[in-house]
């Protein structure tokens, strides 16, 4: 059976977006965790997992998530319920509430510019594999 997640994306659209995930991702993911997801033809957004389920979307084929960004949820169940209430009360979208509620550093978009910190010295041996790849790309781009 296939697994899916509904994701809050910081765009002004009323609905949540459904993405497919593997069974190992379904076992790891929890409500309130951040994931990066493809949106449209070339954009990537940070989204918040709103629900984990096995119901495929009817109107479109679910894309796969790009990456899991957190090891633990950054938003708890009470906050998600509050966000839903705010969106309903103020007649806005969950994406608008998410953009207002989270610090901008938590909402990465495909336009986000990442640069190397020239003040701090980074010990490359302490980096995880994916962190090292990002670090190496930044160093090569901005020596």
N, CA, C and O of each residue as an XYZ file, in Angstrom:
572
protein
N       0.842     -1.181      0.000
C       0.000      0.000      0.000
C       0.884      1.240      0.000
O       1.859      1.324      0.746
N       0.531      2.188     -0.837
C       1.313      3.412     -0.966
C       1.007      4.380      0.166
O      -0.111      4.412      0.682
N       2.002      5.169      0.548
C       1.853      6.154      1.618
C       1.913      7.560      1.040
O       2.601      7.813      0.051
N       1.180      8.471      1.678
C       1.109      9.853      1.226
C       1.139     10.785      2.423
O       0.825     10.391      3.547
N       1.524     12.032      2.161
C       1.430     13.069      3.183
C       0.734     14.275      2.580
O       0.890     14.574      1.397
N      -0.039     14.964      3.417
C      -0.588     16.259      3.059
C       0.357     17.291      3.640
O       0.743     17.207      4.806
N       0.731     18.272      2.819
C       1.757     19.237      3.187
C       1.202     20.652      3.095
O       0.517     20.999      2.133
N       1.504     21.464      4.105
C       1.205     22.896      4.062
C       2.369     23.560      3.351
O       3.516     23.430      3.779
N       2.084     24.270      2.272
C       3.110     24.981      1.517
C       2.824     26.474      1.633
O       1.661     26.873      1.575
N       3.853     27.317      1.796
C       3.609     28.747      1.989
C       3.220     29.473      0.707
O       3.912     30.391      0.265
N       2.120     29.056      0.124
C       1.558     29.721     -1.053
C       0.095     30.037     -0.760
O      -0.539     29.322      0.016
N      -0.452     31.084     -1.357
C      -1.826     31.493     -1.051
C      -2.883     30.662     -1.791
O      -3.696     31.206     -2.538
N      -2.864     29.363     -1.579
C      -3.870     28.470     -2.158
C      -4.572     27.746     -1.009
O      -3.932     27.358     -0.032
N      -5.884     27.565     -1.129
C      -6.699     27.064     -0.027
C      -6.448     25.609      0.342
O      -6.727     25.212      1.474
N      -5.934     24.810     -0.570
C      -5.849     23.381     -0.279
C      -4.448     22.953      0.143
O      -3.458     23.641     -0.104
N      -4.407     21.800      0.782
C      -3.136     21.164      1.092
C      -2.709     20.354     -0.125
O      -3.548     20.000     -0.953
N      -1.437     20.060     -0.244
C      -0.939     19.298     -1.386
C      -0.447     17.945     -0.918
O       0.220     17.832      0.111
N      -0.784     16.920     -1.684
C      -0.461     15.546     -1.328
C       0.768     15.088     -2.098
O       0.869     15.287     -3.308
N       1.701     14.471     -1.378
C       2.927     13.939     -1.963
C       3.073     12.480     -1.560
O       2.631     12.074     -0.485
N       3.697     11.699     -2.430
C       3.908     10.287     -2.115
C       5.210     10.139     -1.333
O       6.168     10.886     -1.531
N       5.212      9.157     -0.444
C       6.401      8.861      0.348
C       6.585      7.350      0.402
O       5.643      6.588      0.187
N       7.795      6.936      0.689
C       8.081      5.504      0.828
C       7.605      5.039      2.203
O       7.296      5.857      3.069
N       7.550      3.735      2.396
C       7.113      3.213      3.693
C       8.115      3.556      4.791
O       7.711      3.784      5.932
N       9.405      3.600      4.481
C      10.393      3.971      5.505
C      10.246      5.452      5.870
O      10.409      5.823      7.032
N       9.940      6.300      4.878
C       9.688      7.711      5.176
C       8.417      7.861      6.005
O       8.355      8.703      6.900
N       7.403      7.046      5.710
C       6.149      7.090      6.472
C       6.379      6.700      7.923
O       5.748      7.253      8.824
N       7.272      5.759      8.153
C       7.584      5.357      9.527
C       8.376      6.431     10.272
O       8.261      6.553     11.491
N       9.173      7.201      9.550
C      10.016      8.229     10.172
C       9.277      9.553     10.365
O       9.411     10.193     11.408
N       8.503      9.960      9.370
C       7.851     11.273      9.398
C       6.780     11.357     10.481
O       6.117     10.375     10.816
N       6.638     12.570     11.013
C       5.584     12.875     11.970
C       4.958     14.210     11.582
O       5.574     15.026     10.896
N       3.721     14.417     12.034
C       3.070     15.712     11.813
C       3.949     16.816     12.369
O       4.510     16.684     13.457
N       4.067     17.910     11.617
C       4.835     19.053     12.086
C       6.282     19.075     11.643
O       6.996     20.033     11.940
N       6.740     18.044     10.940
C       8.111     18.034     10.431
C       8.163     18.780      9.101
O       7.181     18.829      8.361
N       9.325     19.358      8.812
C       9.504     20.046      7.537
C      10.016     19.077      6.473
O      10.845     18.210      6.749
N       9.510     19.240      5.264
C       9.988     18.505      4.101
C      10.142     19.491      2.955
O       9.400     20.469      2.868
N      11.098     19.235      2.081
C      11.178     20.052      0.871
C      10.464     19.278     -0.231
O      10.667     18.077     -0.410
N       9.617     20.008     -0.965
C       8.777     19.367     -1.971
C       8.834     20.146     -3.275
O       8.951     21.371     -3.263
N       8.751     19.444     -4.400
C       8.673     20.148     -5.684
C       7.276     20.740     -5.844
O       6.281     20.139     -5.438
N       7.220     21.918     -6.436
C       5.935     22.577     -6.672
C       6.006     23.261     -8.027
O       6.906     24.061     -8.283
N       5.064     22.946     -8.880
C       5.122     23.474    -10.235
C       6.204     22.765    -11.022
O       6.569     21.632    -10.708
N       6.715     23.429    -12.043
C       7.709     22.792    -12.904
C       9.109     22.796    -12.309
O       9.860     21.837    -12.488
N       9.476     23.881    -11.592
C      10.872     23.949    -11.166
C      11.087     24.488     -9.757
O      12.234     24.591     -9.321
N      10.051     24.826     -9.046
C      10.231     25.381     -7.706
C      10.290     24.278     -6.650
O       9.709     23.205     -6.808
N      11.005     24.576     -5.578
C      11.053     23.693     -4.423
C      10.705     24.550     -3.207
O      11.281     25.618     -2.998
N       9.760     24.066     -2.415
C       9.330     24.769     -1.215
C       9.542     23.907      0.013
O       9.593     22.680     -0.063
N       9.664     24.583      1.151
C       9.623     23.897      2.430
C       8.165     23.799      2.834
O       7.442     24.795      2.815
N       7.733     22.609      3.197
C       6.370     22.414      3.657
C       6.365     21.755      5.015
O       7.359     21.173      5.449
N       5.220     21.858      5.681
C       5.028     21.217      6.978
C       4.088     20.032      6.792
O       3.023     20.173      6.191
N       4.473     18.877      7.300
C       3.621     17.686      7.216
C       2.381     17.930      8.082
O       2.486     18.174      9.284
N       1.212     17.861      7.449
C      -0.048     18.077      8.147
C      -0.736     16.763      8.478
O      -1.399     16.635      9.508
N      -0.569     15.784      7.585
C      -1.205     14.489      7.814
C      -0.460     13.412      7.031
O       0.052     13.667      5.941
N      -0.403     12.206      7.596
C       0.184     11.040      6.941
C      -0.950     10.046      6.728
O      -1.688      9.739      7.664
N      -1.099      9.534      5.484
C      -2.245      8.658      5.176
C      -1.935      7.760      3.982
O      -0.827      7.799      3.448
N      -2.900      6.957      3.565
C      -2.753      6.054      2.417
C      -3.748      6.367      1.294
O      -4.038      5.492      0.478
N      -4.267      7.575      1.235
C      -5.273      7.935      0.229
C      -4.640      8.752     -0.883
O      -4.203      9.882     -0.663
N      -4.592      8.181     -2.070
C      -4.016      8.877     -3.222
C      -4.934     10.018     -3.650
O      -6.155      9.893     -3.557
N      -4.361     11.132     -4.118
C      -5.209     12.219     -4.609
C      -5.938     11.794     -5.884
O      -5.398     11.040     -6.694
N      -7.157     12.277     -6.053
C      -7.954     11.898     -7.215
C      -7.677     12.782     -8.429
O      -7.743     12.304     -9.561
N      -7.372     14.054     -8.217
C      -7.263     15.008     -9.316
C      -5.894     15.020    -10.004
O      -5.772     15.523    -11.121
N      -4.871     14.476     -9.354
C      -3.523     14.523     -9.931
C      -2.695     13.374     -9.381
O      -3.060     12.740     -8.391
N      -1.575     13.120    -10.041
C      -0.662     12.085     -9.561
C       0.312     12.725     -8.577
O       0.952     13.727     -8.895
N       0.419     12.159     -7.409
C       1.265     12.723     -6.355
C       2.743     12.607     -6.720
O       3.208     11.548     -7.141
N       3.471     13.705     -6.553
C       4.915     13.697     -6.748
C       5.579     13.199     -5.471
O       4.968     13.181     -4.402
N       6.830     12.797     -5.599
C       7.601     12.379     -4.431
C       8.173     13.607     -3.741
O       8.421     14.631     -4.377
N       8.379     13.495     -2.431
C       9.025     14.596     -1.722
C      10.485     14.670     -2.149
O      11.046     13.696     -2.651
N      11.082     15.813     -1.950
C      12.480     15.998     -2.316
C      13.402     15.556     -1.183
O      14.370     14.830     -1.409
N      13.093     16.004      0.053
C      13.971     15.697      1.177
C      13.233     15.940      2.490
O      12.365     16.810      2.569
N      13.578     15.176      3.509
C      13.098     15.419      4.868
C      14.108     16.344      5.532
O      15.305     16.056      5.530
N      13.637     17.458      6.103
C      14.540     18.476      6.632
C      14.768     18.398      8.139
O      15.751     18.941      8.644
N      13.874     17.732      8.859
C      13.981     17.697     10.319
C      14.025     16.263     10.829
O      13.549     15.335     10.175
N      14.609     16.107     12.013
C      14.593     14.807     12.676
C      13.438     14.702     13.665
O      13.006     13.603     14.011
N      12.944     15.844     14.115
C      11.792     15.904     15.016
C      10.873     17.023     14.534
O      11.327     17.928     13.834
N       9.593     16.978     14.895
C       8.667     18.038     14.466
C       9.064     19.400     15.030
O       9.479     19.502     16.184
N       8.934     20.443     14.213
C       9.182     21.807     14.687
C       7.875     22.496     15.056
O       7.878     23.551     15.690
N       6.755     21.893     14.654
C       5.422     22.415     14.976
C       4.647     21.265     15.613
O       4.625     20.160     15.071
N       4.008     21.514     16.764
C       3.278     20.430     17.425
C       1.802     20.426     17.008
O       1.346     21.312     16.286
N       1.080     19.429     17.470
C      -0.335     19.244     17.106
C      -1.188     20.444     17.513
O      -2.062     20.867     16.756
N      -0.941     20.995     18.708
C      -1.702     22.161     19.164
C      -1.479     23.365     18.256
O      -2.414     24.111     17.965
N      -0.244     23.552     17.810
C       0.046     24.666     16.907
C      -0.654     24.474     15.563
O      -1.180     25.432     14.997
N      -0.662     23.242     15.049
C      -1.356     22.985     13.788
C      -2.851     23.249     13.921
O      -3.464     23.782     12.997
N      -3.452     22.885     15.057
C      -4.862     23.177     15.287
C      -5.099     24.683     15.369
O      -6.093     25.188     14.847
N      -4.180     25.403     16.028
C      -4.285     26.857     16.102
C      -4.171     27.477     14.713
O      -4.925     28.389     14.372
N      -3.231     26.983     13.914
C      -3.086     27.487     12.547
C      -4.380     27.293     11.757
O      -4.798     28.185     11.019
N      -5.012     26.133     11.909
C      -6.278     25.872     11.204
C      -7.353     26.844     11.666
O      -8.112     27.365     10.849
N      -7.423     27.090     12.969
C      -8.405     28.034     13.490
C      -8.144     29.439     12.947
O      -9.076     30.123     12.525
N      -6.880     29.871     12.954
C      -6.513     31.199     12.443
C      -6.901     31.326     10.972
O      -7.492     32.326     10.565
N      -6.567     30.311     10.178
C      -6.880     30.337      8.744
C      -8.390     30.435      8.524
O      -8.848     31.174      7.653
N      -9.150     29.696      9.307
C     -10.606     29.728      9.183
C     -11.169     31.071      9.645
O     -11.995     31.667      8.953
N     -10.731     31.546     10.795
C     -11.260     32.773     11.388
C     -10.936     33.988     10.515
O     -11.800     34.832     10.280
N      -9.705     34.075     10.040
C      -9.281     35.231      9.251
C      -9.431     35.012      7.742
O      -9.004     35.846      6.943
N     -10.040     33.887      7.361
C     -10.298     33.569      5.952
C      -9.040     33.697      5.101
O      -9.033     34.361      4.065
N      -7.985     33.050      5.559
C      -6.748     33.003      4.791
C      -6.344     31.539      4.667
O      -7.068     30.652      5.117
N      -5.222     31.294      4.076
C      -4.788     29.915      3.853
C      -3.832     29.461      4.962
O      -3.223     30.278      5.652
N      -3.720     28.150      5.112
C      -2.737     27.604      6.058
C      -1.316     28.012      5.652
O      -0.454     28.212      6.507
N      -1.083     28.131      4.349
C       0.227     28.575      3.867
C       0.554     29.992      4.313
O       1.697     30.289      4.660
N      -0.468     30.884      4.304
C      -0.269     32.253      4.791
C       0.050     32.257      6.284
O       0.931     32.986      6.739
N      -0.679     31.432      7.041
C      -0.443     31.340      8.483
C       0.952     30.778      8.742
O       1.668     31.267      9.616
N       1.337     29.758      7.991
C       2.665     29.159      8.148
C       3.750     30.204      7.907
O       4.707     30.303      8.675
N       3.596     30.982      6.834
C       4.598     32.006      6.501
C       4.704     33.051      7.612
O       5.796     33.542      7.897
N       3.581     33.393      8.239
C       3.596     34.381      9.319
C       4.103     33.785     10.634
O       4.735     34.485     11.427
N       3.832     32.505     10.870
C       4.136     31.892     12.164
C       5.586     31.442     12.301
O       6.146     31.487     13.396
N       6.191     31.013     11.213
C       7.554     30.477     11.304
C       8.597     31.539     10.972
O       8.352     32.394     10.121
N       9.748     31.499     11.625
C      10.844     32.387     11.233
C      11.233     32.112      9.777
O      11.157     30.975      9.313
N      11.644     33.148      9.072
C      11.937     33.002      7.650
C      13.064     32.004      7.373
O      13.125     31.438      6.281
N      13.948     31.782      8.336
C      15.033     30.810      8.141
C      14.501     29.391      8.007
O      15.178     28.534      7.439
N      13.299     29.123      8.521
C      12.696     27.792      8.434
C      11.943     27.572      7.134
O      11.539     26.448      6.837
N      11.748     28.635      6.352
C      10.949     28.532      5.133
C      11.871     28.733      3.932
O      11.954     29.827      3.374
N      12.553     27.673      3.551
C      13.445     27.742      2.398
C      12.624     27.662      1.125
O      11.660     26.900      1.042
N      13.005     28.441      0.151
C      12.364     28.390     -1.154
C      13.457     28.256     -2.196
O      14.636     28.439     -1.895
N      13.072     27.942     -3.405
C      14.085     27.733     -4.438
C      14.850     29.016     -4.754
O      15.880     28.962     -5.426
N      14.372     30.161     -4.287
C      15.088     31.416     -4.500
C      16.025     31.757     -3.349
O      16.724     32.769     -3.410
N      16.057     30.944     -2.308
C      16.885     31.221     -1.149
C      18.360     31.191     -1.547
O      18.807     30.285     -2.251
N      19.103     32.189     -1.090
C      20.534     32.265     -1.379
C      21.283     31.841     -0.116
O      21.062     32.385      0.966
N      22.161     30.874     -0.272
C      22.965     30.386      0.849
C      24.413     30.735      0.559
O      24.923     30.440     -0.522
N      25.077     31.365      1.524
C      26.474     31.742      1.351
C      27.318     31.170      2.485
O      26.805     30.791      3.538
N      28.595     31.120      2.245
C      29.534     30.590      3.229
C      29.785     31.630      4.313
O      29.972     32.813      4.026
N      29.786     31.172      5.562
C      30.123     32.015      6.695
C      31.644     32.153      6.705
O      32.352     31.172      6.933
N      32.152     33.361      6.458
C      33.603     33.559      6.350
C      34.260     33.787      7.703
O      35.487     33.804      7.800
N      33.457     33.963      8.749
C      33.995     34.213     10.080
C      34.337     32.906     10.787
O      35.387     32.792     11.418
N      33.447     31.920     10.678
C      33.629     30.660     11.396
C      34.390     29.653     10.535
O      34.143     29.536      9.335
N      35.305     28.940     11.153
C      36.049     27.892     10.457
C      35.293     26.572     10.655
O      34.980     26.185     11.781
N      35.007     25.893      9.544
C      34.227     24.658      9.570
C      35.175     23.462      9.496
O      36.029     23.390      8.612
N      35.017     22.531     10.424
C      35.773     21.280     10.384
C      34.974     20.298      9.524
O      33.961     19.755      9.964
N      35.435     20.082      8.311
C      34.710     19.253      7.346
C      34.534     17.812      7.818
O      33.599     17.140      7.383
N      35.394     17.329      8.680
C      35.294     15.941      9.139
C      34.091     15.714     10.056
O      33.685     14.571     10.265
N      33.514     16.796     10.607
C      32.344     16.674     11.489
C      31.028     16.722     10.726
O      29.966     16.532     11.320
N      31.077     16.972      9.432
C      29.849     17.110      8.650
C      29.315     15.751      8.205
O      30.083     14.840      7.896
N      27.988     15.629      8.176
C      27.346     14.441      7.616
C      27.514     14.493      6.100
O      27.904     15.526      5.555
N      27.221     13.385      5.416
C      27.431     13.319      3.964
C      26.673     14.409      3.223
O      27.257     15.106      2.393
N      25.362     14.572      3.509
C      24.577     15.571      2.790
C      25.010     16.993      3.152
O      24.972     17.886      2.305
N      25.424     17.210      4.418
C      25.926     18.520      4.827
C      27.232     18.840      4.103
O      27.457     19.976      3.688
N      28.095     17.823      3.955
C      29.359     18.041      3.265
C      29.127     18.404      1.794
O      29.812     19.272      1.254
N      28.168     17.745      1.150
C      27.883     18.055     -0.256
C      27.414     19.500     -0.422
O      27.822     20.182     -1.362
N      26.566     19.961      0.480
C      26.106     21.350      0.431
C      27.272     22.291      0.685
O      27.450     23.278     -0.028
N      28.071     21.981      1.710
C      29.235     22.808      2.051
C      30.210     22.883      0.882
O      30.708     23.959      0.549
N      30.480     21.738      0.262
C      31.411     21.691     -0.871
C      30.892     22.520     -2.040
O      31.660     23.228     -2.693
N      29.581     22.434     -2.307
C      28.990     23.225     -3.394
C      29.115     24.717     -3.121
O      29.399     25.499     -4.028
N      28.903     25.108     -1.870
C      29.025     26.536     -1.514
C      30.459     27.006     -1.650
O      30.705     28.096     -2.166
N      31.412     26.203     -1.194
C      32.832     26.580     -1.284
C      33.269     26.700     -2.740
O      33.992     27.629     -3.099
N      32.829     25.759     -3.583
C      33.204     25.815     -4.989
C      32.572     27.022     -5.696
O      33.191     27.628     -6.570
N      31.364     27.358     -5.319
C      30.649     28.483     -5.949
C      31.187     29.828     -5.476
O      31.285     30.770     -6.263
N      31.540     29.923     -4.179
C      32.017     31.176     -3.582
C      33.309     30.928     -2.819
O      33.284     30.839     -1.592
N      34.435     30.814     -3.511
C      35.696     30.474     -2.819
C      36.163     31.512     -1.826
O      37.203     31.334     -1.191
